[in-house]
Structures are given as C-alpha cells and as structure tokens.
Amino acid sequence: MAKKDKGAQTIRLKSTESGHMYHTRKNKRNHPNRMELTKYDPLVMKRVLYREEKK
C-alpha cells in the first residue's frame, strides 16, 4: 500500500469574485508559495481566479 506523502497539505482555494471555495492538496516542497488557479465558479457561472487562503 502507498504511504501518505509527508510534504502534502490540504488547502482551501477561495474565489476572488464570490465566497465559493475548493479544497485540494499541494506539496509544500514543490510549491512553497501560495497557489493561484483559474477555476469555474458556479455562483457567478464563469471562470475566475482562485487564491490559496490561510487556515
């Protein structure tokens, strides 16, 4: 069975247009800075910028 990755963390990506959030995992060793992704926001029905938010 595969071991759980020690460098990976669960993060929240929050929309810049609304309050919608996605939950995903990222490896802190490979991506030490905050993530910014363009994803679909179902509340405004378009693709918007999502930023990693503090826990």
DSSP file (Angstrom, degrees, kcal/mol; ACC not computed):
  #  RESIDUE AA STRUCTURE BP1 BP2  ACC     N-H-->O    O-->H-N    N-H-->O    O-->H-N    TCO  KAPPA ALPHA  PHI   PSI    X-CA   Y-CA   Z-CA
    1    1 A M              0   0    0      0, 0.0     2,-0.1     0, 0.0     0, 0.0   0.000 360.0 360.0 360.0 145.8    0.0    0.0    0.0
    2    2 A A        -     0   0    0      1,-0.1     2,-0.2     3,-0.0     3,-0.0  -0.428 360.0-123.2 -74.2 145.0    1.2    3.5   -0.8
    3    3 A K        -     0   0    0     -2,-0.1     2,-0.2     1,-0.1    -1,-0.1  -0.544  30.2-101.7 -83.8 153.0    2.4    5.7    2.1
    4    4 A K        -     0   0    0     -2,-0.2     2,-0.3     1,-0.1    -1,-0.1  -0.549  41.9-108.5 -72.7 139.4    0.9    9.1    2.7
    5    5 A D        -     0   0    0     -2,-0.2     3,-0.4     1,-0.2    -1,-0.1  -0.540  21.6-156.5 -73.4 126.8    3.0   12.0    1.4
    6    6 A K  S    S+     0   0    0     -2,-0.3    -1,-0.2     1,-0.2    -2,-0.0   0.774  90.4  53.6 -74.4 -26.3    4.6   13.9    4.2
    7    7 A G  S    S+     0   0    0     20,-0.1    21,-2.6    21,-0.0     2,-0.2   0.622  89.7  95.0 -84.2 -12.7    5.1   17.1    2.1
    8    8 A A  E     -A   27   0A   0     -3,-0.4     2,-0.3    19,-0.3    19,-0.3  -0.564  50.4-177.0 -86.7 143.5    1.5   17.4    1.0
    9    9 A Q  E     -A   26   0A   0     17,-2.7    17,-2.3    -2,-0.2     2,-0.4  -0.962  29.6-115.0-133.2 151.8   -1.1   19.5    2.8
   10   10 A T  E     -A   25   0A   0     -2,-0.3     2,-0.3    15,-0.2    15,-0.3  -0.753  41.8-178.3 -84.5 131.0   -4.8   20.1    2.3
   11   11 A I  E     -A   24   0A   0     13,-3.4    13,-2.2    -2,-0.4     2,-0.4  -0.847  23.8-127.4-127.8 163.9   -5.5   23.7    1.3
   12   12 A R  E     -AB  23  53A   0     41,-0.5    41,-2.3    -2,-0.3     2,-0.6  -0.945  13.2-157.1-112.3 132.6   -8.5   25.9    0.5
   13   13 A L  E     -AB  22  52A   0      9,-3.2     9,-2.5    -2,-0.4     2,-0.4  -0.950  14.1-160.8-107.8 121.1   -8.8   27.9   -2.7
   14   14 A K  E     -AB  21  51A   0     37,-2.9    37,-2.5    -2,-0.6     7,-0.2  -0.851  18.7-116.1-108.5 138.6  -11.2   30.9   -2.4
   15   15 A S  E     - B   0  50A   0      5,-2.5    35,-0.2    -2,-0.4    -1,-0.0  -0.376   8.3-147.0 -68.4 144.2  -12.8   32.7   -5.3
   16   16 A T  S    S+     0   0    0     33,-2.0    -1,-0.1     1,-0.1    34,-0.1   0.612  99.2  46.1 -83.6 -13.5  -11.9   36.3   -5.8
   17   17 A E  S    S-     0   0    0     32,-0.3     2,-0.2     3,-0.1    -1,-0.1   0.758 124.8  -0.5 -99.2 -30.7  -15.5   37.0   -7.1
   18   18 A S  S    S-     0   0    0      2,-0.2    -1,-0.1     0, 0.0    -3,-0.1  -0.713  82.0 -87.9-144.0-168.7  -17.7   35.2   -4.6
   19   19 A G  S    S+     0   0    0     -2,-0.2    -3,-0.0    -5,-0.1     2,-0.0   0.317  76.4 128.5 -93.8   8.7  -17.4   33.2   -1.4
   20   20 A H        -     0   0    0     -6,-0.1    -5,-2.5     1,-0.0     2,-0.3  -0.346  38.9-165.2 -68.0 144.4  -17.1   29.8   -3.2
   21   21 A M  E     -A   14   0A   0     -7,-0.2     2,-0.3    29,-0.1    -7,-0.2  -0.974  14.7-157.5-133.9 147.6  -14.2   27.5   -2.2
   22   22 A Y  E     -A   13   0A   0     -9,-2.5    -9,-3.2    -2,-0.3     2,-0.4  -0.904  13.9-144.7-113.2 148.9  -12.5   24.5   -3.5
   23   23 A H  E     +A   12   0A   0     -2,-0.3     2,-0.3   -11,-0.2   -11,-0.2  -0.963  33.1 149.0-114.0 133.1  -10.4   22.1   -1.3
   24   24 A T  E     -A   11   0A   0    -13,-2.2   -13,-3.4    -2,-0.4     2,-0.3  -0.891  39.3-109.7-149.8 177.0   -7.3   20.5   -2.8
   25   25 A R  E     -A   10   0A   0     -2,-0.3     2,-0.3   -15,-0.3   -15,-0.2  -0.888  28.0-178.8-115.5 147.8   -3.9   19.1   -1.8
   26   26 A K  E     -A    9   0A   0    -17,-2.3   -17,-2.7    -2,-0.3     2,-0.7  -0.990  29.6-119.8-142.7 153.4   -0.5   20.6   -2.7
   27   27 A N  E  >  -A    8   0A   0     -2,-0.3     4,-2.3   -19,-0.3     3,-0.3  -0.831  16.7-156.3 -93.6 117.4    3.1   19.6   -2.0
   28   28 A K  T  4 S+     0   0    0    -21,-2.6    -1,-0.1    -2,-0.7   -20,-0.1   0.794  91.4  57.0 -64.8 -29.1    4.8   22.3    0.1
   29   29 A R  T  4 S+     0   0    0    -22,-0.2    -1,-0.2     1,-0.2   -21,-0.1   0.890 114.4  36.7 -70.0 -38.3    8.3   21.2   -1.2
   30   30 A N  T  4 S+     0   0    0     -3,-0.3    -2,-0.2     1,-0.2    -1,-0.2   0.810 131.4  28.3 -83.0 -30.8    7.4   21.7   -4.8
   31   31 A H     <  +     0   0    0     -4,-2.3    -1,-0.2     1,-0.1    -2,-0.1  -0.708  63.6 163.6-132.1  79.8    5.1   24.8   -4.4
   32   32 A P        +     0   0    0      0, 0.0    -1,-0.1     0, 0.0     2,-0.1   0.772  59.8  71.2 -72.5 -24.4    6.3   26.8   -1.4
   33   33 A N  S    S-     0   0    0      1,-0.1     2,-0.1    -5,-0.0    -2,-0.0  -0.361 100.5 -79.0 -86.6 169.9    4.4   29.9   -2.4
   34   34 A R        -     0   0    0     -2,-0.1     2,-0.2     1,-0.1    -1,-0.1  -0.415  49.6-119.4 -69.7 143.2    0.6   30.4   -2.4
   35   35 A M        -     0   0    0     -2,-0.1    17,-2.3    -4,-0.1     2,-0.4  -0.551  24.2-171.4 -85.3 147.0   -1.3   28.9   -5.3
   36   36 A E  E     +C   51   0A   0     15,-0.2     2,-0.3    -2,-0.2    15,-0.2  -0.969  14.9 169.7-135.8 121.0   -3.4   30.9   -7.7
   37   37 A L  E     -C   50   0A   0     13,-2.4    13,-3.6    -2,-0.4     2,-0.6  -0.947  34.2-127.7-131.2 150.3   -5.6   29.0  -10.2
   38   38 A T  E     +C   49   0A   0     -2,-0.3     2,-0.3    11,-0.2    11,-0.2  -0.895  44.9 158.2 -96.6 119.1   -8.3   29.8  -12.7
   39   39 A K  E     -C   48   0A   0      9,-2.3     9,-2.7    -2,-0.6     2,-0.3  -0.867  45.7 -85.1-136.7 167.2  -11.3   27.6  -12.0
   40   40 A Y  E     -C   47   0A   0     -2,-0.3     7,-0.2     7,-0.3     5,-0.0  -0.603  32.9-155.6 -78.9 130.7  -15.0   27.6  -12.6
   41   41 A D  E  >> -C   46   0A   0      5,-2.8     4,-1.3    -2,-0.3     5,-1.2  -0.929   2.8-163.3-106.2 111.9  -17.2   29.4  -10.1
   42   42 A P  T  45S+     0   0    0      0, 0.0    -1,-0.1     0, 0.0     5,-0.1   0.718  85.5  61.4 -69.6 -19.6  -20.8   28.0  -10.1
   43   43 A L  T  45S+     0   0    0      1,-0.2    -2,-0.0     3,-0.1     0, 0.0   0.867 119.4  24.5 -75.2 -36.2  -22.1   31.1   -8.2
   44   44 A V  T  45S-     0   0    0     -3,-0.4    -1,-0.2     2,-0.2     3,-0.1   0.443 104.1-130.4-104.5  -3.2  -21.2   33.6  -10.9
   45   45 A M  T  <5S+     0   0    0     -4,-1.3     2,-0.3     1,-0.2    -5,-0.1   0.873  71.8  84.8  56.2  46.5  -21.2   30.9  -13.7
   46   46 A K  E   <S- C   0  41A   0     -5,-1.2    -5,-2.8    -7,-0.1     2,-0.4  -0.966  86.7 -83.3-159.0 171.0  -17.8   31.7  -15.2
   47   47 A R  E     + C   0  40A   0     -2,-0.3     2,-0.3    -7,-0.2    -7,-0.3  -0.701  54.0 168.4 -83.4 128.7  -14.1   31.0  -14.8
   48   48 A V  E     - C   0  39A   0     -9,-2.7    -9,-2.3    -2,-0.4     2,-0.4  -0.843  39.7 -85.1-134.9 169.8  -12.5   33.2  -12.1
   49   49 A L  E     - C   0  38A   0     -2,-0.3   -33,-2.0   -11,-0.2     2,-0.4  -0.631  37.3-162.5 -80.2 131.3   -9.2   33.4  -10.2
   50   50 A Y  E     -BC  15  37A   0    -13,-3.6   -13,-2.4    -2,-0.4     2,-0.4  -0.954   5.9-162.3-113.6 134.1   -9.0   31.3   -7.0
   51   51 A R  E     -BC  14  36A   0    -37,-2.5   -37,-2.9    -2,-0.4   -15,-0.2  -0.896  26.4-106.2-117.8 147.1   -6.3   32.1   -4.4
   52   52 A E  E     -B   13   0A   0    -17,-2.3     2,-0.3    -2,-0.4   -39,-0.2  -0.505  40.5-152.4 -68.0 134.6   -5.0   29.9   -1.6
   53   53 A E  E     -B   12   0A   0    -41,-2.3   -41,-0.5    -2,-0.2   -18,-0.1  -0.792  17.8-100.3-112.4 154.3   -6.3   31.2    1.7
   54   54 A K              0   0    0     -2,-0.3    -1,-0.1     1,-0.1   -43,-0.0  -0.297 360.0 360.0 -66.0 153.2   -4.8   31.0    5.2
   55   55 A K              0   0    0    -44,-0.0    -1,-0.1    -2,-0.0    -2,-0.0   0.435 360.0 360.0 -88.4 360.0   -6.1   28.3    7.6
